[in-house]
Amino acid sequence: MIQARDGDTVKVHYTGKLGNGEVVSTSEGGPPLEVNIGSEGHIRGFEKGLIGMKLGETKTIVVPPEEGHGPTREELILRMPKTDFPESITPAIGKRVRVQKKEGGHIEMTIKEIDEDAVTLDANHPLAGEILVFEVQLVEVM
């Protein structure tokens, strides 16, 4: 029986969920996802979970934050006084904004909280700190 190994390129159908069951991504209704196992082109824990799967097999892969998008890092959370927040942007919780970095370039941040005096921005990946659960079916080993 053909099994997925480290270094193989495979195609999978998947549904990715948070630990609470909320679906965050899926290949349902579209083409399967192509993964080169071990290339680190996808979530490390997801790639590791594919190793040893047999062609046609369906499996649940649970990925802890350390093997997913990492833990939430408090140093990437910024509380910005409303007086410093750009007037051209209307703050809304969950909105992604592009912020100029001191050393040049930009960083994408998510508005997490708004209060009377400040806007709290988070530069962590939106899924940082989350346990991810993938329902996966191996459909091709190339």
N, CA, C and O atoms as a MOPAC input file, in Angstrom:
PM7 MOZYME 1SCF
protein

 N      0.85300 1    -1.18300 1     0.00000 1
 C      0.00000 1     0.00000 1     0.00000 1
 C      0.89600 1     1.24300 1     0.00000 1
 O      1.87300 1     1.30700 1     0.74600 1
 N      0.56400 1     2.21900 1    -0.83000 1
 C      1.33000 1     3.46700 1    -0.92700 1
 C      1.06700 1     4.32000 1     0.31100 1
 O     -0.07900 1     4.54200 1     0.70200 1
 N      2.16100 1     4.79400 1     0.92100 1
 C      2.07200 1     5.65300 1     2.10200 1
 C      2.83700 1     6.94400 1     1.84600 1
 O      3.82100 1     6.95900 1     1.10600 1
 N      2.37700 1     8.02600 1     2.46500 1
 C      3.06200 1     9.31200 1     2.37100 1
 C      4.30600 1     9.29700 1     3.25600 1
 O      4.26300 1     8.87000 1     4.41000 1
 N      5.41200 1     9.77200 1     2.69100 1
 C      6.67400 1     9.83900 1     3.43400 1
 C      7.21400 1    11.26300 1     3.40400 1
 O      6.80400 1    12.07600 1     2.57500 1
 N      8.13700 1    11.55500 1     4.31600 1
 C      8.82200 1    12.83800 1     4.32900 1
 C      9.49300 1    13.02400 1     2.97000 1
 O     10.18400 1    12.12400 1     2.49400 1
 N      9.29900 1    14.16900 1     2.34900 1
 C      9.87000 1    14.46200 1     1.04100 1
 C      8.91100 1    14.21500 1    -0.11200 1
 O      9.14500 1    14.69800 1    -1.22000 1
 N      7.83100 1    13.46800 1     0.12600 1
 C      6.84100 1    13.21600 1    -0.92600 1
 C      6.00900 1    14.47500 1    -1.18700 1
 O      5.82300 1    15.30900 1    -0.30100 1
 N      5.52100 1    14.58900 1    -2.40300 1
 C      4.49700 1    15.57900 1    -2.72200 1
 C      3.18700 1    14.81900 1    -2.78300 1
 O      3.07000 1    13.80600 1    -3.47300 1
 N      2.19900 1    15.32600 1    -2.04800 1
 C      0.90500 1    14.65900 1    -1.94900 1
 C     -0.21400 1    15.65900 1    -2.22400 1
 O     -0.01100 1    16.87200 1    -2.17900 1
 N     -1.38500 1    15.12600 1    -2.50700 1
 C     -2.58700 1    15.94900 1    -2.61200 1
 C     -3.58500 1    15.44100 1    -1.59300 1
 O     -3.80100 1    14.23800 1    -1.45000 1
 N     -4.19400 1    16.39700 1    -0.88200 1
 C     -5.15600 1    16.04600 1     0.16300 1
 C     -6.38600 1    16.94000 1     0.06100 1
 O     -6.30500 1    18.10100 1    -0.34100 1
 N     -7.51200 1    16.37500 1     0.43200 1
 C     -8.69800 1    17.17700 1     0.70700 1
 C     -8.71000 1    17.34400 1     2.22400 1
 O     -8.38500 1    16.41600 1     2.96400 1
 N     -9.08600 1    18.53100 1     2.67300 1
 C     -9.02200 1    18.79700 1     4.10900 1
 C    -10.09500 1    19.80000 1     4.51900 1
 O    -10.62200 1    20.55200 1     3.69900 1
 N    -10.39700 1    19.78500 1     5.80200 1
 C    -11.16300 1    20.83400 1     6.45200 1
 C    -10.40000 1    21.17300 1     7.72400 1
 O    -10.14100 1    20.30800 1     8.56100 1
 N    -10.04300 1    22.45200 1     7.85600 1
 C     -9.31400 1    22.92200 1     9.03400 1
 C    -10.24400 1    23.66100 1     9.97300 1
 O    -10.99000 1    24.54900 1     9.56000 1
 N    -10.19300 1    23.28500 1    11.24000 1
 C    -11.07200 1    23.88000 1    12.24900 1
 C    -10.25700 1    24.35300 1    13.44700 1
 O     -9.14000 1    23.89000 1    13.67500 1
 N    -10.82900 1    25.27600 1    14.20200 1
 C    -10.27600 1    25.63200 1    15.50700 1
 C    -10.70700 1    24.56400 1    16.49700 1
 O    -11.56300 1    23.73200 1    16.19400 1
 N    -10.12100 1    24.59000 1    17.66000 1
 C    -10.46400 1    23.61800 1    18.69600 1
 C    -11.93900 1    23.63000 1    19.06400 1
 O    -12.47200 1    22.62300 1    19.53100 1
 N    -12.61600 1    24.78800 1    18.85100 1
 C    -14.04000 1    24.89700 1    19.19100 1
 C    -14.94900 1    24.41800 1    18.06200 1
 O    -16.17300 1    24.47800 1    18.18200 1
 N    -14.34600 1    23.93600 1    16.94800 1
 C    -15.12800 1    23.40300 1    15.83800 1
 C    -15.37700 1    24.38600 1    14.70800 1
 O    -15.89000 1    23.99300 1    13.66000 1
 N    -15.02700 1    25.65600 1    14.89200 1
 C    -15.22700 1    26.65800 1    13.83200 1
 C    -14.33300 1    26.34800 1    12.63500 1
 O    -13.11900 1    26.21400 1    12.79400 1
 N    -14.91200 1    26.23300 1    11.44100 1
 C    -14.15800 1    25.95400 1    10.22800 1
 C    -13.42400 1    27.22500 1     9.79600 1
 O    -14.02600 1    28.29100 1     9.67200 1
 N    -12.10000 1    27.09200 1     9.56600 1
 C    -11.29800 1    28.24200 1     9.13400 1
 C    -10.80000 1    28.10600 1     7.69700 1
 O    -10.46400 1    29.11000 1     7.06800 1
 N    -10.74600 1    26.88700 1     7.16700 1
 C    -10.37800 1    26.68700 1     5.76500 1
 C    -10.75300 1    25.27400 1     5.33700 1
 O    -10.85400 1    24.36000 1     6.15600 1
 N    -10.95500 1    25.12000 1     4.03000 1
 C    -11.32200 1    23.81700 1     3.50200 1
 C    -11.01500 1    23.75200 1     2.01300 1
 O    -10.98000 1    24.77300 1     1.32600 1
 N    -10.79700 1    22.55400 1     1.53500 1
 C    -10.64500 1    22.34600 1     0.09100 1
 C    -11.95800 1    21.84300 1    -0.50400 1
 O    -12.04500 1    21.61200 1    -1.71000 1
 N    -12.97000 1    21.67500 1     0.33200 1
 C    -14.26400 1    21.16300 1    -0.11900 1
 C    -14.80200 1    22.04000 1    -1.24500 1
 O    -14.83100 1    23.26600 1    -1.13900 1
 N    -15.22200 1    21.39200 1    -2.31300 1
 C    -15.76300 1    22.12300 1    -3.44400 1
 C    -14.70300 1    22.65100 1    -4.40100 1
 O    -15.02300 1    23.31600 1    -5.38600 1
 N    -13.44000 1    22.35300 1    -4.10800 1
 C    -12.35300 1    22.81000 1    -4.95900 1
 C    -11.33000 1    21.71500 1    -5.16400 1
 O    -11.55100 1    20.56200 1    -4.79400 1
 N    -10.20200 1    22.08800 1    -5.76100 1
 C     -9.16700 1    21.08100 1    -5.97800 1
 C     -8.48900 1    20.70800 1    -4.66200 1
 O     -8.52100 1    21.48600 1    -3.70900 1
 N     -7.87300 1    19.52000 1    -4.60000 1
 C     -7.15200 1    19.15200 1    -3.37700 1
 C     -5.92700 1    20.04400 1    -3.19300 1
 O     -5.41200 1    20.62900 1    -4.14500 1
 N     -5.48400 1    20.13000 1    -1.96600 1
 C     -4.29000 1    20.90100 1    -1.60700 1
 C     -3.06000 1    20.06100 1    -1.90300 1
 O     -2.99600 1    18.89000 1    -1.53000 1
 N     -2.07800 1    20.66100 1    -2.57900 1
 C     -0.81500 1    19.97300 1    -2.85100 1
 C      0.19100 1    20.35900 1    -1.77400 1
 O      0.38900 1    21.54100 1    -1.49100 1
 N      0.82000 1    19.36000 1    -1.18100 1
 C      1.76600 1    19.57100 1    -0.08300 1
 C      3.05000 1    18.81100 1    -0.37200 1
 O      3.01100 1    17.62100 1    -0.68500 1
 N      4.18500 1    19.48700 1    -0.26900 1
 C      5.48600 1    18.82400 1    -0.33000 1
 C      5.89400 1    18.60800 1     1.12000 1
 O      6.35700 1    19.54000 1     1.77800 1
 N      5.72900 1    17.39700 1     1.62200 1
 C      5.95600 1    17.09800 1     3.03700 1
 C      7.41400 1    17.36500 1     3.40400 1
 O      8.33300 1    16.85900 1     2.75900 1
 N      7.60800 1    18.16100 1     4.44100 1
 C      8.94700 1    18.47000 1     4.92600 1
 C      9.52100 1    19.75500 1     4.36300 1
 O     10.60000 1    20.18000 1     4.77700 1
 N      8.82100 1    20.38500 1     3.42500 1
 C      9.34200 1    21.61000 1     2.81600 1
 C      9.04900 1    22.84500 1     3.66900 1
 O      9.57300 1    23.92800 1     3.40800 1
 N      8.21000 1    22.67100 1     4.68500 1
 C      7.78400 1    23.75800 1     5.56600 1
 C      7.01200 1    24.82500 1     4.81700 1
 O      7.00100 1    25.99100 1     5.21200 1
 N      6.35300 1    24.41300 1     3.71500 1
 C      5.50400 1    25.33000 1     2.97600 1
 C      4.11700 1    25.43900 1     3.58800 1
 O      3.33300 1    26.31500 1     3.22200 1
 N      3.82200 1    24.54900 1     4.51500 1
 C      2.53000 1    24.52900 1     5.20400 1
 C      2.80300 1    24.39800 1     6.69700 1
 O      3.95800 1    24.31400 1     7.11500 1
 N      1.76300 1    24.38100 1     7.48600 1
 C      1.88600 1    24.26100 1     8.93400 1
 C      2.65400 1    22.98000 1     9.26900 1
 O      2.31500 1    21.89500 1     8.79800 1
 N      3.69500 1    23.12900 1    10.09400 1
 C      4.59000 1    22.00700 1    10.42300 1
 C      3.83300 1    20.80200 1    10.96300 1
 O      4.06400 1    19.67900 1    10.51500 1
 N      2.93900 1    21.01600 1    11.91300 1
 C      2.18700 1    19.90800 1    12.49900 1
 C      1.26800 1    19.23300 1    11.50200 1
 O      1.02400 1    18.03000 1    11.60100 1
 N      0.75400 1    19.98900 1    10.53700 1
 C     -0.08400 1    19.42800 1     9.47600 1
 C      0.74600 1    18.50500 1     8.59700 1
 O      0.34200 1    17.37800 1     8.31200 1
 N      1.92500 1    18.99500 1     8.16200 1
 C      2.81900 1    18.17400 1     7.32200 1
 C      3.23800 1    16.89500 1     8.04800 1
 O      3.21600 1    15.81300 1     7.46300 1
 N      3.61800 1    17.01900 1     9.31700 1
 C      4.03800 1    15.84200 1    10.08800 1
 C      2.91100 1    14.82000 1    10.19300 1
 O      3.16000 1    13.61400 1    10.16000 1
 N      1.67900 1    15.29200 1    10.31700 1
 C      0.53300 1    14.40100 1    10.44100 1
 C      0.23900 1    13.61200 1     9.18600 1
 O     -0.42700 1    12.57800 1     9.24500 1
 N      0.72900 1    14.08800 1     8.03800 1
 C      0.49900 1    13.37500 1     6.77600 1
 C      1.40700 1    12.15700 1     6.61700 1
 O      1.07700 1    11.21700 1     5.89400 1
 N      2.55600 1    12.18200 1     7.30200 1
 C      3.52600 1    11.08700 1     7.16500 1
 C      2.90900 1     9.77400 1     7.65700 1
 O      2.37000 1     9.69900 1     8.76100 1
 N      3.00000 1     8.74900 1     6.81600 1
 C      2.47200 1     7.42800 1     7.16100 1
 C      1.04500 1     7.19300 1     6.71200 1
 O      0.55200 1     6.06800 1     6.78900 1
 N      0.35700 1     8.25800 1     6.23300 1
 C     -1.00900 1     8.05100 1     5.74600 1
 C     -0.98800 1     7.19000 1     4.48900 1
 O     -0.08100 1     7.29100 1     3.66300 1
 N     -1.99200 1     6.35300 1     4.36400 1
 C     -2.13200 1     5.49300 1     3.18500 1
 C     -3.04800 1     6.18400 1     2.16800 1
 O     -3.94500 1     6.94000 1     2.54200 1
 N     -2.81900 1     5.92200 1     0.91600 1
 C     -3.63600 1     6.46700 1    -0.15900 1
 C     -5.10900 1     6.16300 1     0.11200 1
 O     -5.46600 1     5.00800 1     0.34400 1
 N     -5.95900 1     7.17600 1     0.08600 1
 C     -7.39000 1     7.01300 1     0.34300 1
 C     -7.77500 1     7.12600 1     1.80900 1
 O     -8.95800 1     7.24300 1     2.13000 1
 N     -6.78900 1     7.09200 1     2.70800 1
 C     -7.06500 1     7.15100 1     4.14300 1
 C     -7.58800 1     8.52800 1     4.55100 1
 O     -7.19500 1     9.55300 1     3.99500 1
 N     -8.48000 1     8.51900 1     5.53000 1
 C     -8.98000 1     9.74300 1     6.16200 1
 C     -8.48300 1     9.75400 1     7.59900 1
 O     -8.49100 1     8.72700 1     8.27800 1
 N     -8.05100 1    10.92700 1     8.05700 1
 C     -7.42200 1    11.02300 1     9.36800 1
 C     -7.70900 1    12.39600 1     9.98200 1
 O     -7.89100 1    13.38100 1     9.26700 1
 N     -7.74500 1    12.44500 1    11.31500 1
 C     -7.82400 1    13.71000 1    12.03400 1
 C     -6.43300 1    14.04800 1    12.54700 1
 O     -5.80100 1    13.24400 1    13.23200 1
 N     -5.96300 1    15.24200 1    12.21100 1
 C     -4.65200 1    15.71400 1    12.67100 1
 C     -4.89500 1    16.88200 1    13.61500 1
 O     -5.48000 1    17.89000 1    13.21700 1
 N     -4.45100 1    16.75500 1    14.86400 1
 C     -4.58000 1    17.82800 1    15.85100 1
 C     -3.21600 1    18.50100 1    15.97800 1
 O     -2.20800 1    17.85200 1    16.25800 1
 N     -3.20800 1    19.82300 1    15.76500 1
 C     -1.95700 1    20.57700 1    15.75500 1
 C     -1.95700 1    21.57400 1    16.91400 1
 O     -2.77900 1    22.49000 1    16.93500 1
 N     -1.04200 1    21.40700 1    17.88300 1
 C     -0.94800 1    22.37600 1    18.97400 1
 C     -0.34800 1    23.68500 1    18.44900 1
 O      0.29200 1    23.68700 1    17.39700 1
 N     -0.54600 1    24.79700 1    19.16400 1
 C     -0.02500 1    26.09100 1    18.70700 1
 C      1.46400 1    26.05900 1    18.35200 1
 O      1.87800 1    26.71200 1    17.39400 1
 N      2.27200 1    25.31600 1    19.10300 1
 C      3.71600 1    25.28500 1    18.87600 1
 C      4.07200 1    24.69100 1    17.51100 1
 O      5.14600 1    24.97500 1    16.98000 1
 N      3.19400 1    23.87800 1    16.94200 1
 C      3.44400 1    23.29200 1    15.62700 1
 C      2.51000 1    23.88100 1    14.57100 1
 O      2.46500 1    23.41700 1    13.43200 1
 N      1.76300 1    24.91700 1    14.97500 1
 C      0.84900 1    25.60800 1    14.06800 1
 C      1.37900 1    27.01200 1    13.79100 1
 O      2.43000 1    27.19300 1    13.17600 1
 N      0.62800 1    27.98500 1    14.25800 1
 C      1.01900 1    29.38600 1    14.03400 1
 C      1.71500 1    29.99300 1    15.24200 1
 O      1.87300 1    31.21100 1    15.33100 1
 N      2.12300 1    29.14900 1    16.15800 1
 C      2.87800 1    29.60200 1    17.32000 1
 C      1.98100 1    30.09800 1    18.44100 1
 O      0.78500 1    30.31800 1    18.25100 1
 N      2.57900 1    30.26900 1    19.61400 1
 C      1.81800 1    30.81700 1    20.73600 1
 C      1.59700 1    32.32000 1    20.52600 1
 O      2.29600 1    32.94900 1    19.73200 1
 N      0.64000 1    32.87800 1    21.23100 1
 C      0.43300 1    34.32100 1    21.19500 1
 C      1.59600 1    34.97800 1    21.93000 1
 O      1.89800 1    34.63800 1    23.07400 1
 N      2.23900 1    35.91900 1    21.25700 1
 C      3.38000 1    36.63300 1    21.84700 1
 C      2.93000 1    38.03200 1    22.28200 1
 O      2.56300 1    38.86900 1    21.45800 1
 N      2.96800 1    38.25900 1    23.58900 1
 C      2.48900 1    39.52700 1    24.16000 1
 C      3.24800 1    40.74000 1    23.61800 1
 O      2.68900 1    41.83200 1    23.52200 1
 N      4.53400 1    40.54600 1    23.26000 1
 C      5.32300 1    41.67000 1    22.75100 1
 C      4.86400 1    42.13400 1    21.37200 1
 O      5.31800 1    43.17000 1    20.88700 1
 N      3.96600 1    41.37700 1    20.73600 1
 C      3.43700 1    41.76300 1    19.42400 1
 C      2.07000 1    42.44600 1    19.53500 1
 O      1.39700 1    42.68800 1    18.53300 1
 N      1.67700 1    42.74900 1    20.77400 1
 C      0.41300 1    43.44700 1    21.01400 1
 C      0.74100 1    44.87500 1    21.42800 1
 O      1.53900 1    45.10700 1    22.33600 1
 N      0.11000 1    45.82500 1    20.74500 1
 C      0.40400 1    47.24300 1    20.93000 1
 C     -0.86800 1    47.99700 1    21.28700 1
 O     -1.89200 1    47.86200 1    20.61800 1
 N     -0.79100 1    48.78500 1    22.33800 1
 C     -1.90800 1    49.66200 1    22.71300 1
 C     -1.54900 1    51.06000 1    22.21100 1
 O     -0.59900 1    51.67900 1    22.69200 1
 N     -2.31900 1    51.54800 1    21.24000 1
 C     -2.03000 1    52.82800 1    20.60600 1
 C     -3.06300 1    53.87300 1    21.03300 1
 O     -4.26400 1    53.64500 1    20.89300 1
 N     -2.60600 1    55.01900 1    21.55200 1
 C     -3.57000 1    56.07300 1    21.88800 1
 C     -4.38200 1    56.45500 1    20.64700 1
 O     -3.84500 1    56.52200 1    19.54100 1
 N     -5.66500 1    56.70000 1    20.83900 1
 C     -6.52200 1    57.06600 1    19.70800 1
 C     -6.00100 1    58.31900 1    18.99600 1
 O     -6.20100 1    58.48300 1    17.79200 1
 N     -5.34000 1    59.19000 1    19.73700 1
 C     -4.80000 1    60.41200 1    19.12100 1
 C     -3.69300 1    60.10100 1    18.11700 1
 O     -3.42400 1    60.91400 1    17.23300 1
 N     -3.03700 1    58.92700 1    18.23500 1
 C     -1.98400 1    58.51400 1    17.29800 1
 C     -2.52300 1    57.64700 1    16.16100 1
 O     -1.81300 1    57.36600 1    15.19600 1
 N     -3.78500 1    57.22600 1    16.28300 1
 C     -4.36900 1    56.33700 1    15.27500 1
 C     -4.74400 1    57.17200 1    14.05200 1
 O     -5.32200 1    58.24900 1    14.20000 1
 N     -4.42600 1    56.69800 1    12.85200 1
 C     -4.72000 1    57.47100 1    11.63400 1
 C     -6.20000 1    57.82700 1    11.50700 1
 O     -7.06800 1    56.96700 1    11.65000 1
 N     -6.47300 1    59.08100 1    11.24200 1
 C     -7.85800 1    59.54100 1    11.09200 1
 C     -8.53100 1    58.93400 1     9.87000 1
 O     -9.75800 1    58.85500 1     9.80600 1
 N     -7.72100 1    58.50000 1     8.89200 1
 C     -8.27500 1    57.94500 1     7.65000 1
 C     -8.82700 1    56.52700 1     7.83100 1
 O     -9.47100 1    55.99500 1     6.92600 1
 N     -8.58000 1    55.91500 1     8.99000 1
 C     -9.04100 1    54.54600 1     9.25200 1
 C    -10.07700 1    54.57100 1    10.37300 1
 O     -9.82600 1    55.10200 1    11.45500 1
 N    -11.22500 1    54.00000 1    10.10200 1
 C    -12.24000 1    53.86300 1    11.13900 1
 C    -11.97500 1    52.55200 1    11.86800 1
 O    -12.11300 1    51.48200 1    11.27400 1
 N    -11.59700 1    52.61500 1    13.14600 1
 C    -11.28200 1    51.37000 1    13.85800 1
 C    -12.52200 1    50.51000 1    14.06800 1
 O    -13.60100 1    51.00500 1    14.39500 1
 N    -12.33100 1    49.19100 1    13.86700 1
 C    -13.38700 1    48.21100 1    14.11500 1
 C    -12.70700 1    46.91900 1    14.55900 1
 O    -11.71000 1    46.50800 1    13.96500 1
 N    -13.23000 1    46.28600 1    15.58600 1
 C    -12.64800 1    45.04100 1    16.09000 1
 C    -12.62300 1    43.99900 1    14.97500 1
 O    -13.61700 1    43.78200 1    14.28200 1
 N    -11.45900 1    43.35700 1    14.81900 1
 C    -11.27300 1    42.33600 1    13.79200 1
 C    -10.72500 1    42.87900 1    12.48100 1
 O    -10.28200 1    42.11000 1    11.62700 1
 N    -10.74900 1    44.18400 1    12.31500 1
 C    -10.25300 1    44.79400 1    11.07900 1
 C     -8.73500 1    44.66000 1    11.00800 1
 O     -8.03500 1    44.86600 1    11.99900 1
 N     -8.23100 1    44.30700 1     9.81100 1
 C     -6.77900 1    44.21800 1     9.57700 1
 C     -6.30700 1    45.57100 1     9.06000 1
 O     -6.91500 1    46.14600 1     8.15700 1
 N     -5.22500 1    46.07200 1     9.63500 1
 C     -4.65400 1    47.35000 1     9.21700 1
 C     -3.16700 1    47.18200 1     8.96200 1
 O     -2.51300 1    46.32200 1     9.55200 1
 N     -2.65100 1    48.00600 1     8.08500 1
 C     -1.23400 1    47.99600 1     7.74800 1
 C     -0.56900 1    49.13900 1     8.51100 1
 O     -0.97100 1    50.29600 1     8.38100 1
 N      0.45100 1    48.80800 1     9.30800 1
 C      1.09900 1    49.78500 1    10.17800 1
 C      2.55500 1    49.95900 1     9.75700 1
 O      3.25900 1    48.98400 1     9.49200 1
 N      2.99100 1    51.20100 1     9.70000 1
 C      4.37800 1    51.53200 1     9.36900 1
 C      5.28000 1    51.16400 1    10.54500 1
 O      5.00400 1    51.55200 1    11.68000 1
 N      6.36100 1    50.41600 1    10.28400 1
 C      7.31900 1    50.05600 1    11.32700 1
 C      8.37800 1    51.15900 1    11.45000 1
 O      8.70300 1    51.82700 1    10.46900 1
 N      8.91100 1    51.34200 1    12.66000 1
 C      9.93800 1    52.35700 1    12.90800 1
 C     11.15300 1    52.16900 1    12.01300 1
 O     11.71800 1    53.13500 1    11.50200 1
 N     11.55500 1    50.89100 1    11.82600 1
 C     12.75300 1    50.58900 1    11.05000 1
 C     12.48100 1    50.52400 1     9.55000 1
 O     13.36300 1    50.14800 1     8.77800 1
 N     11.27400 1    50.88400 1     9.13100 1
 C     10.90100 1    50.84500 1     7.72100 1
 C     10.03400 1    49.64700 1     7.40900 1
 O     10.03500 1    48.66400 1     8.14900 1
 N      9.30900 1    49.72100 1     6.33800 1
 C      8.41000 1    48.64900 1     5.95200 1
 C      7.09700 1    48.71600 1     6.70900 1
 O      6.85000 1    49.64300 1     7.48200 1
 N      6.27000 1    47.72800 1     6.47600 1
 C      4.95000 1    47.66800 1     7.09300 1
 C      4.72500 1    46.31200 1     7.74300 1
 O      5.41300 1    45.33500 1     7.44900 1
 N      3.74500 1    46.28300 1     8.63100 1
 C      3.33000 1    45.03400 1     9.26200 1
 C      1.80000 1    45.03300 1     9.33600 1
 O      1.17600 1    46.05700 1     9.61400 1
 N      1.21400 1    43.86000 1     9.08000 1
 C     -0.23300 1    43.70600 1     9.18700 1
 C     -0.59800 1    43.43500 1    10.64500 1
 O      0.00600 1    42.58700 1    11.30300 1
 N     -1.59500 1    44.16900 1    11.13800 1
 C     -2.03700 1    43.98500 1    12.51800 1
 C     -3.56500 1    43.89500 1    12.52500 1
 O     -4.23700 1    44.38900 1    11.62000 1
 N     -4.09200 1    43.25400 1    13.56500 1
 C     -5.53300 1    43.12000 1    13.72900 1
 C     -5.96800 1    43.97200 1    14.90800 1
 O     -5.33200 1    43.95100 1    15.96100 1
 N     -7.04100 1    44.71600 1    14.73700 1
 C     -7.58900 1    45.49900 1    15.84100 1
 C     -8.31000 1    44.53300 1    16.77500 1
 O     -9.27300 1    43.87600 1    16.37900 1
 N     -7.83900 1    44.45200 1    18.01300 1
 C     -8.39600 1    43.49600 1    18.97800 1
 C     -9.35200 1    44.14700 1    19.97700 1
 O    -10.28000 1    43.50700 1    20.47200 1
 N     -9.11500 1    45.42400 1    20.26500 1
 C     -9.91000 1    46.07800 1    21.29600 1
 C     -9.92600 1    47.57700 1    21.02200 1
 O     -8.94800 1    48.14000 1    20.53100 1
 N    -11.03800 1    48.20800 1    21.34400 1
 C    -11.16100 1    49.65800 1    21.21800 1
 C    -11.80100 1    50.14100 1    22.50500 1
 O    -12.84400 1    49.63500 1    22.92000 1
 N    -11.17200 1    51.12200 1    23.13300 1
 C    -11.81100 1    51.71900 1    24.30500 1
 C    -11.80800 1    53.23300 1    24.13400 1
 O    -11.47500 1    53.74300 1    23.06400 1
 N    -12.16800 1    53.92400 1    25.15600 1
 C    -12.30300 1    55.38300 1    25.09700 1
 C    -11.01200 1    56.08500 1    24.68600 1
 O    -11.05100 1    57.08700 1    23.97100 1
 N     -9.86500 1    55.56100 1    25.13500 1
 C     -8.59700 1    56.25000 1    24.93100 1
 C     -7.65700 1    55.61000 1    23.91200 1
 O     -6.76700 1    56.28100 1    23.39000 1
 N     -7.84700 1    54.30700 1    23.62000 1
 C     -6.83700 1    53.61500 1    22.81900 1
 C     -7.44000 1    52.52900 1    21.92900 1
 O     -8.57400 1    52.08400 1    22.10300 1
 N     -6.60600 1    52.13400 1    20.96500 1
 C     -6.91100 1    51.00900 1    20.08400 1
 C     -5.81900 1    49.97200 1    20.32200 1
 O     -4.63300 1    50.29900 1    20.26200 1
 N     -6.20800 1    48.72000 1    20.59200 1
 C     -5.23400 1    47.65400 1    20.80400 1
 C     -5.07100 1    46.88000 1    19.51100 1
 O     -6.03900 1    46.36400 1    18.95200 1
 N     -3.81500 1    46.80500 1    19.03800 1
 C     -3.46400 1    46.13700 1    17.78800 1
 C     -2.62800 1    44.90400 1    18.08600 1
 O     -1.83200 1    44.89300 1    19.02600 1
 N     -2.81400 1    43.86600 1    17.27900 1
 C     -2.12100 1    42.59700 1    17.49400 1
 C     -1.43700 1    42.17100 1    16.20000 1
 O     -2.09900 1    41.98500 1    15.17900 1
 N     -0.10000 1    42.01400 1    16.23800 1
 C      0.67500 1    41.59300 1    15.06900 1
 C      0.87400 1    40.07600 1    15.01900 1
 O      1.49600 1    39.56800 1    14.08500 1
 N      0.35800 1    39.35700 1    16.00300 1
 C      0.41500 1    37.89000 1    15.94800 1
 C     -0.40200 1    37.40200 1    14.76100 1
 O     -1.32700 1    38.08200 1    14.31800 1
 N     -0.06100 1    36.22100 1    14.24400 1
 C     -0.90000 1    35.60500 1    13.22300 1
 C     -2.30300 1    35.47100 1    13.82000 1
 O     -2.43700 1    35.16700 1    15.00500 1
 N     -3.35100 1    35.69300 1    13.01800 1
 C     -4.70900 1    35.59300 1    13.56700 1
 C     -5.02200 1    34.25900 1    14.24400 1
 O     -5.92200 1    34.20000 1    15.08200 1
 N     -4.30000 1    33.18500 1    13.90100 1
 C     -4.54600 1    31.88100 1    14.52100 1
 C     -3.47700 1    31.50100 1    15.54600 1
 O     -3.42700 1    30.35500 1    15.99300 1
 N     -2.62200 1    32.45600 1    15.92000 1
 C     -1.61900 1    32.18200 1    16.95800 1
 C     -2.32900 1    31.78200 1    18.25500 1
 O     -3.36300 1    32.34700 1    18.61300 1
 N     -1.76000 1    30.81000 1    18.94000 1
 C     -2.31300 1    30.35700 1    20.21400 1
 C     -3.47100 1    29.38000 1    20.07300 1
 O     -3.98800 1    28.88700 1    21.07500 1
 N     -3.87900 1    29.09700 1    18.85900 1
 C     -5.03000 1    28.21500 1    18.62400 1
 C     -4.59500 1    26.77200 1    18.38200 1
 O     -3.57900 1    26.52000 1    17.73500 1
 N     -5.37500 1    25.83200 1    18.90800 1
 C     -5.24900 1    24.42300 1    18.54600 1
 C     -6.01100 1    24.26200 1    17.24300 1
 O     -7.16600 1    24.67500 1    17.13600 1
 N     -5.35800 1    23.65700 1    16.24300 1
 C     -5.98200 1    23.44900 1    14.93700 1
 C     -6.29800 1    21.97100 1    14.75100 1
 O     -5.50600 1    21.10800 1    15.13200 1
 N     -7.44800 1    21.68300 1    14.16900 1
 C     -7.87800 1    20.30800 1    13.93500 1
 C     -8.18600 1    20.17200 1    12.44800 1
 O     -9.01700 1    20.90000 1    11.90500 1
 N     -7.50900 1    19.23600 1    11.80000 1
 C     -7.69200 1    19.02000 1    10.37100 1
 C     -8.27400 1    17.63500 1    10.12400 1
 O     -7.75900 1    16.63500 1    10.62400 1
 N     -9.35100 1    17.59100 1     9.35000 1
 C     -9.87900 1    16.33300 1     8.83100 1
 C     -9.28100 1    16.22000 1     7.43900 1
 O     -9.54200 1    17.07000 1     6.58700 1
 N     -8.47900 1    15.18100 1     7.19000 1
 C     -7.69300 1    15.07600 1     5.96600 1
 C     -7.95900 1    13.74200 1     5.27700 1
 O     -8.08000 1    12.70500 1     5.92900 1
 N     -8.04900 1    13.78500 1     3.95200 1
 C     -8.09400 1    12.56200 1     3.14700 1
 C     -6.97200 1    12.64800 1     2.13400 1
 O     -6.89000 1    13.60300 1     1.36000 1
 N     -6.09600 1    11.63000 1     2.14300 1
 C     -4.97600 1    11.56000 1     1.19800 1
 C     -5.50600 1    11.04100 1    -0.13300 1
 O     -5.97900 1     9.90800 1    -0.20900 1
 N     -5.43100 1    11.86700 1    -1.19400 1
 C     -6.01100 1    11.47100 1    -2.47800 1
 C     -4.96600 1    11.16400 1    -3.54200 1
 O     -5.28200 1    10.54500 1    -4.55900 1
 N     -3.70700 1    11.59600 1    -3.31600 1
 C     -2.67500 1    11.29900 1    -4.31000 1
 C     -1.28900 1    11.42100 1    -3.68100 1
 O     -1.03200 1    12.32800 1    -2.89000 1
 N     -0.40200 1    10.49700 1    -4.04200 1
 C      1.00400 1    10.57100 1    -3.68200 1
 C      1.76000 1    10.61300 1    -4.99400 1
 O      1.63500 1     9.70700 1    -5.81800 1
 N      2.54400 1    11.66300 1    -5.19100 1
 C      3.22900 1    11.84900 1    -6.48200 1
 C      4.70000 1    11.51100 1    -6.38600 1
 O      5.42200 1    11.61200 1    -7.37800 1

